[in-house]
Amino acid sequence: MASISDARMPLLDHLRELRKRTFRSSIAIFIGSCVGWFFYNDIITKLALPVCDLKAAQASGATHCGALYINGVLGPLNLQIKVALLSGVILSAPIWLYQLWAFIAPGLHRKEKRNSILFLFSATPFFALGATLGYIVLPLAIKVLFGFTPSALSNLVKFDDYLDFVMRIILLFGLAFELPIFLLTFNLIGFLSGATILRPWRIWVFAITLFTAAFTPTGDPFTMALLAVPLCVLYFLAGGIALLVDRRRSKKASRVPTEVSAIDNPAPIEE
């Protein structure tokens, strides 16, 4: 175990470490954005499916696709840049999540680093699970939202606003599903106990509901519930696993011999 003096890091070294991790994350996002720029047409045709079949419209030479439209001279360029950047953030999630862990890791002891490896192997699958759920929820959310349009009116949607809405939902769902991974990692390194996680469960449920209400792009109760309910389930699941880990840890600690012998009776002082 590292000593306290060895674990200390000057503020300037912290800033250098932060700059290094931020730079590497930026490079990963830039490379992911280049991939998103190259596959731009494939991405927008896939994301536009809940509203219209953009691929079929392009093949037939149609001048419009459902209710989607683009306006302005810089509209198409801004749209491609936005899609490329958001795609880069999503595609490079494993890299910048690792850089986040690597920035925290120097302050941990060797055993805590070994336990926090769980974060590396679980963060990416859970992010992918959340992003996939966001994409699955997307058609249902759009159908519900479009259902509020009066029958006598047509709803025209700017394509860049629509794709911004879609990418934000996917990214939000992916990041939200990292909550149980952070809680379990903090439990394994001894920072949070299972009882500490579950004791304020009402506050956690309220905070999750408030988070989904504030950051869900749609703002409708349907999409909020589709994100809040799985998050609450994952929270209670993470707390239950943390309790099992604490119980196993306490049993292991109780089996460790203390090597404390009985105290002899005090002997009188001879004069």
Residue pairs with C-beta under 8 A, 6 or more apart in sequence:
1 109
1 110
1 111
2 109
2 110
7 107
7 109
9 17
9 106
9 107
17 103
17 106
18 103
21 99
21 100
21 102
21 103
22 99
24 95
24 99
25 92
25 95
25 96
25 99
28 88
28 92
28 95
28 96
28 99
29 85
29 88
29 89
29 92
29 96
30 88
31 88
31 92
32 87
32 88
32 89
32 90
32 91
32 92
33 84
33 85
33 87
33 88
34 84
34 88
35 87
35 88
35 91
36 43
36 83
36 84
36 85
36 86
36 87
36 88
36 91
37 80
37 84
39 87
40 80
40 83
40 84
43 83
43 87
44 54
44 79
44 83
44 159
44 163
45 54
45 55
45 58
47 163
47 166
47 167
48 54
48 65
48 68
48 159
48 162
48 163
49 139
50 138
50 139
50 142
50 143
51 65
51 66
51 67
51 68
51 142
51 157
51 162
52 65
52 66
52 67
52 68
53 65
54 65
54 68
57 64
57 65
67 154
67 155
67 156
67 157
68 157
68 158
68 159
68 162
69 156
69 157
69 158
69 159
70 76
70 79
70 158
70 159
70 160
71 158
72 78
75 159
75 160
78 160
79 159
79 160
79 163
82 160
82 163
82 164
82 167
83 163
83 167
86 164
86 167
86 168
86 171
87 167
89 96
89 171
90 131
90 167
90 170
90 171
90 174
93 124
93 127
93 174
94 123
94 124
94 127
97 119
97 120
97 123
97 124
97 127
97 178
98 120
98 123
101 116
101 119
101 120
101 123
104 116
105 113
105 116
108 116
108 189
112 188
112 189
112 190
115 185
115 188
115 189
116 185
116 188
116 189
118 181
118 184
118 185
118 188
119 181
119 182
119 185
122 181
122 184
123 178
123 181
126 177
126 178
126 180
126 181
127 174
127 175
127 177
127 178
128 174
129 177
130 173
130 174
130 175
130 176
130 177
130 178
131 170
131 171
131 173
131 174
133 173
133 177
133 226
133 230
134 169
134 170
134 171
134 172
134 173
134 174
135 170
137 169
137 173
137 223
137 226
137 227
138 166
138 169
138 170
140 222
140 226
141 169
141 218
141 220
141 222
141 223
141 226
144 220
144 222
144 223
145 218
145 220
146 155
149 155
165 217
165 218
168 217
169 216
169 217
169 218
169 223
172 215
172 216
172 217
172 227
173 227
176 211
176 212
176 227
176 231
177 230
177 231
177 234
179 231
179 234
179 235
179 238
180 234
180 235
180 237
180 238
183 192
183 197
183 235
183 238
183 239
183 242
184 238
184 241
184 242
184 245
186 192
187 193
187 194
187 197
187 238
187 241
187 242
187 245
187 246
188 245
192 242
193 242
193 246
194 239
194 240
194 241
194 242
194 243
194 244
194 245
194 246
195 243
195 246
197 235
197 238
197 239
197 242
198 236
198 239
198 240
198 242
198 243
201 235
201 236
201 239
204 232
204 235
205 232
205 235
208 228
208 231
208 232
208 235
209 224
209 228
212 224
212 227
212 228
212 231
213 219
213 224
216 223
216 224
216 227
218 224
